[in-house]
């Protein structure tokens, strides 16, 4: 996959950002319980050995379309991915892109974006998230047969599937007999470790009843505008739903308490649900340090054209206990900067992981490249992670960080050619960095240690640090195979060889 394709998916920040972010899972839940499933499991090795393709058809057949990684449970047993393939499970596919969970212990694949009646959906699912023990999967869908009462085909909403009980519930608001608008949507869900909290973005305005955001020209004190009023707007905000209390809170609000006036996107959530991170083009806080430009503009390119399709924005974190919203995407000089759309927070909410643009070179046609940074939200310290070997420079971008529960191992994808010594190839690879020692190594390799012959992207590491899930076009990653690179991505999993807490300490200082 080229960087252009990857950015195109990211630029769909309001809808199809590859919201494949770290799935909130803390060290307390790292040893997740095994999940009971109703169907008899397939026979397989009791543990993951080497790299395996998890987007595999029934009876080991090759998939008939492409797949993308979405996440992994805290203990590394359950891998989540989405796919256009029609032959991954015996049940017929009704819609387009579906979400699947692969049990890496038994080899069983299960479709999880199902209706409350257990039926296949007549729409697609682009983004999904899995909780710590793998019981709950939050997903978006534009289907109209997910739950009883949904009468609008084509409008995307957020749902949650309980794999233990087989029930599916609507998360993003309620349904009414007159709710017939297709022009508003909720999507990009992420979920806390215990499945209680689901964070997502939505253009609806009826989700938080405490917000007063009257329509233009309304009298003072008027209630919020109708939730699904036309015309469609890019006024998209972040919401947090508590499934236990059945309440929803607006997160992306300005200092006056009003919803952001532009687009917010890509929310992620810590394991305990206390810390939420998201990017936003809205001016949510008073003007402070001037952010770095979203992308350096070449001579002769009008600034308004450069900003017409922004690929970066300020990254914020929100604390549930205090209700405080704080900008987080600072560079190493202490200046607030715009981050790429794939930023995240660590499982414990202490660190923000984000990529900042730097001038020079081109990845996928862009006049800049992105470099991964990690910021300690407690101390404010920022470190540059993917800067490359000493004395070297690169124009390849890095991003999509995923960090273990002990904050020691950081996985990310990169097109840079100066992160590790030895042979390089012109594709994307997945790397990991030991944040204690600073050592970086390529992890998406062939069995003999050579680079993959395609591109590997979108890594998700389990909170326990023992399993990595990613997607790739490489044909030489699985032992016993040596196929050429493909055009279509498939989803893979591999053991990391480490666990959270490996070594003589627990990684970063965790004292309060």
N, C-alpha and C positions, 0 to 999 in steps of 0.2 A: 504494500500500500504506500502510495506516495504521500508526502507531507501535505500536498494540495488536497488529496482526498480526505486525509485526517482532519485538516482544518475545515474542510467543507462540512464534515459532520459536526465539528466543534462550533462552527458559525451558526449552525441551526440551534444556537443556544437556547432558543425559546421552545425547542421541540425535540430535536434529534441529536443534541450533544451526546457523545458517547459517554453518558453518565454512568460510568463504570468506575465508581470510586470505592475507596476502602470502606468496608461495610461495618463500621462501628463494632468493635469487639474487643473488650478489655481483657487484661491478663487474668482477672478473676474467672472469666468465662472461657478461658483458652482451652480448657479440657471439657469441651461441650459433650453433652450426652448424645448417645446414638439415637437416631430417630427411627421409630417403627414405621414401616410402610406396609400397605395391605398386600401388594403383589409379591409373589415369591421372587427373591433376588436371583440374578444370574450368577453363575459360578465364576469366580475370579480370584486372583491372588489376594491375600488378606491385607496387603499393604501396597502402596504405590511404589513401583520400581522403575526408575528411568522415566523418560518423557513418554507420555501416551496421548493419543488424540482422543478427546472426549466427545467431539461431535461425530459420532460413529453411527451408521445406520443399523437397522435391525439385523441380528445375526452377523454383525461385523462388516456389513456392506459399506461401501464408500458413500458418503453423504451426497445427495443430489443437488446441493446448493451450499452457499457459504454460511459461516457462523462467526460469532464474536463473543469474546469473554465479557462477563459482567460481574463476577465476584466469587468468593469462596467463604465457607463457614469458618468459624474461629479455630476449630481444631484441624481444619484442612481436609475434612472428609467429603464435604458436599461442594461441588463446583457448579456455578451458575453461568449459563450462556444463553444467547439468543441465536436464532437460526431461521433462514428461509427454507431450509431443507424440509422435504416432505416425508422422508423415510427413516426418521430417527426413532420413532415409536410406532407400534402397530396401529394405534388409533388414527383414523384419517384426519388430515389437516383441513380446516374449513377456511381460515383466513390466510394471512401471509406470513409475517415474521412472528415466531412464537418463542417463549422462554422455557428453558429446560434446566433440570437439576440432574447432575450426574453423581451417583454415589461411587466415590473412588475406591471404596472398600469392596463393594459387590459388583461393580460394573453396570449397575442398573441405571437407565436413563428414564426420566419422568417429565412429561410436559406439565408445567405448573401455572401457566396463564389459562386457567379453566374457569368456567362459570360456576356459580354456586351449586348448580346441579351436576357438576362434573363434566360438562360438555365442552368440546372444542369451541373456540371463539370465532365469530365471523368477522373479526378485525385483526389488526396487527399490534404487536408489542415491540417497542423499540428499546426501552430502558427498564431495568429491573434491579432489585437488590435483595440480598439474603441476610437473615439475622444470624446471631452467633452460633446457635445450635442447629441451624438449618431448618427449623420448623416453619418459619414464616418467610414468604417471598412477597415483596411489594412490587407491583408492576403497573405500567400504564397501558391503556388499551382504548382504541376507538370503536370497539365492538358494541353492539346494542343488546347482546344476550348474556352479559356478565352476571347481573343480579336482577331479580324481579323488579319491574318498574322502570327500567332503563328503556326509553322509547326513542332516543335520538341516535340514529346511526351516523357515525362519522365524528362525533365529539369525543375527544380523549379525556379520560378521567383516571384517577389513581385508585387501585384496588389492592387488597391484601389477601393472599391465599394461605390458609392454615393447612399444611401438609399432613398434620396429624388427624385433624377432624374432617378434612375434605371440604371445609366451608370457605367461601370467598365473600368478602365484604367490600362495600364502597367506602373509601377513605375520604375523598375530596368532596365533602358536602353531602347534601341530601337530594332526593329526587321528588319532583312534583309532577302532577298530571299536565301542567302547562309549560314545563321546562323543555322547550322545543328548539333551542338555539344550537347551531353547529359551530358558531364562530368563536366560542371561548373554550378553553381547555386547561387541564391540569396534568402535569407530567413530571418526569425526572425524579422519581421517588428514591429516598434513602431511608434506612431503618436502624433504630437503636438495637443494641445487643439482645435485649429481652423481647423485642418486638412491640413494645408499648408505644414508642414514638415513631411517627413517619413524617419526614420533611419532604417538601416538594415545591414546585413553582406552579402558579396558576394566574390566569387573567380574570378569573371570577372575582367579584367584589363582595360576595355574600358569605364568605367563609368565616370571618371573624366578626361577630355581632357587636363588638366593642368599638369598631372602627367607624368613624363618621367621615365619609368622603363624598359629600353631595355633588350632584351633577352641576355643571356650569349653569348659573342663573337661578339656582335653587335658593329658597329662603334660608336665613341663618338657622342652624340647628336641625336642618333637614337630615333625614336618614340617608344611608348610602344609596348610591344609584342602583337601579336594578342589576342583579348579578350578571345577566346575560344580555345587557343592552348593546345594540348595534350603534355605530359600526365597530368592527373588530379593531382592537387597539394593541399596541406593543407595550402597554402598561402591564407588565408581568411581575408578580411579586412572590416572595418566599413565605410559605406557611408551614406551621408545625401542628400536627394533629396528635392529641393524646387519646389513644384508643381506650384507655381505662375510664377516663372522665368524659369522653365523647365531646371534647372541646377542641377548638382550633384557634391558633394565635397567628397574627400577622407578624412576621419577623423583619421584613425589609421596610421599615417605616422611618420617616425622617424625624427630626427633633421635635416637630409639632405633633407627632403621632400619626401622621397621614401616610398612606401607602406611597412607595416610590413612584415617580412620574415616568420612569423609563423601564428598561428591562433588567431584571435580575435573573440569575441562572445558576445552575450547577451546585445546588446545596449538598453539603455532606454533614454528617452528624457523628459525634463521639459515641463511644460504647454506652455510656450512661445517659445519653440524650441531653446532657447539659450544654455542650458546646456545638454550635452550628457555624459552618463556614459557607460563604457563597460569594460569587462575583456580582457586581452590579454596575450598570451604566447610570443609575439614578444618583442624584446628589443627596445622599442621606444624612451627611454631617456637614457642619459649617466648613467653609473653605479653609484648608490648612496648607501644608506643603504641596507644591505643584507636582502632580503625578508625572512620571515620565511619559513621553508620547506613546500612543498605542502601537505605532509602527513607524520607524524612521521613514520620512518621505523623500523620494528622489527628487532632484531638481526638475522643475517643470510640471510636477504633479500637484494639483491643487489640494490643500489640506482637507477641504470638504469632501473630496473624492476619496482621500485616504481613509476618512472616518465613516464613509458610507457603509462599509461592512466591517465594523470593528472586530478584532480578534482578541483583544485584551481589555481588561477593566480592573478597577480597584477590587481587591479581595478583602472581605470583611469577616470578622467572627462575632458571634452573638452569644452571650452567657445567659442561660436560663435563670440562674439564681438571682442575678442582679438586674437582668433585662438590659444590660449594657451592650451597645454596638460599638465595635472598635475596628478601624482599618488595620489590616495585617500585612499587606504586601509591600514591605520595605526592602530596599536594596542594602548592600553592605555598607553604604555611606550614610544610612539612616534616612534616606529620602523615600517618600511614599511613591510607589510606581504601579503601573498597570500590569496585571498578571495575565497569563494565558488562561483559557477557559477550563483547564483541567486541574485546578488547585484543590487541595483537600486539607483536612485536619487529621492528626494522629488519633488512634483509638482512645487515648486518655484525654484528648483535647488540649494537650500542652503545646503541640507544635503545629505550625502551618507549613504546608509544603506547596510550593508554587513555582512557576517558570516565568522569568522576566525577559523581555526582548532586549537584545543587544545589537547594535549596528554591525553590518558586515556580512557579506556572502549571501547565499540564497539556499533555502531548503524548500523545494516545491514551488519555486518562483517568487518567494517572498524576499524582500530586501533587508531582512534581518534574520537572526536566529534566536532561539530561546535557550536560556540557561536555568537549570533547576536550583532553587534556593530553599533552605529550611530555616524557619524563624522560631525561636523559643518565645512563646507568647507570655511567659512569666518574666523572663529577664530582658526580652527585646533583642537578644543576640541573634545575628543572622550569619549563616554560612553559605557559601556558594558550593554546590555539590558537584555539578557536572562541568567544572571549568577545564578539565583535561590534565594531562601529564605536564609536569614542570617544563617550561620552555617551549610549549606547543600551543598552537591556536587551531580553531576549527570553525567552520561556518554551519555545522550540523546542529539541529535543534534537539533539545531534550525536554522531557515532560512526563506527565502521568505518573507521579510518584505514589508509592504505596509502602506503608511503614508498618513494622511489626509492633506488637503490644508493648514490648520493652523499650521501644524507641531506638533500637540499635541498628536494625537492618532496613535499609531503604532500597526499594526496587523501582526502576523507572525505565522508560524506553528512550532511545536516542539514535539519531543519525550522525552523531559526531564520530570522527575518525581518530580521535586522540585521547580516548578515555583509558585504553589498555594498550600495552605493547603487543607487537606481533601482527599477523596478517589481518587486514581489514577488508570489508566488502561494502559496496555502495548502498546497502539497505539499512533498515531500522533493526536494532537489536534490543533486547532487554538486558539491563545491567543491574548489579546490586552494589551498594556501598556500605561498608562497615562504618557507621557513624562514630564509632569509638576510635578506630585506627585510621580512617580515611581511605582504606584500600578499596579499589573498585575492580570488579571483574565482570566479564560477560557471562550470562547464564543460559541464554537460549542458543545452545551449541549442539552440534552433531555428537554422537556417542564418542567419537575420537577426539573431541575438544575443538574441532575446527568450527568456524562460523556457520550458521545456517545459510542456505543458499537462497533464501527469500527475505522477507521482512517480518519481524516480530514486534508486536505492539500490545498496549493495554494490559500491563501486568497487575495482578491482584495477589498479594501475599496474605496467607492466613495470619490471624493474630498470633497464633502459636509459633509462626515462623517456619513451619515445616513443609508447606505446600505452596507452589506458585501456579497460578492460572493465567493464561495469556492467549492471544490469537496470533496466527502466523500464516504466511504463504509458503514457508519453507517445506521442502519435501524430504529432508534428510535428518530430521530431529529425532525420530523414533527409531530405536534399535531394530536393525533388520530391514530398514528401508533406505533407499537412496534415490528417490525420485527427484526430478527437476522441480524448481519452484513453480507454484501454480499462480494463477491470477486471483483466485478466490481465497479468502481467509478461512481458516478452520480453528477451532478452539482446542487448546492443549493444556495439560497439567504435568507437573514434574515435582519430585521431592527436592527440597532446597539443600539438604544436608546439614541444616542448622535448625535449632529451635529457639524461641524467645528465651533469653536468659543464658544462652550458651556462653561460655567464657568465664573469666574470674570475677565478673561483676554483672550487674543487670543493665548495662548500657549507660544511659544518661542518668544523672542525679535526679531522683524522684522525690526528694524531700519537699515538704510543703512550705 
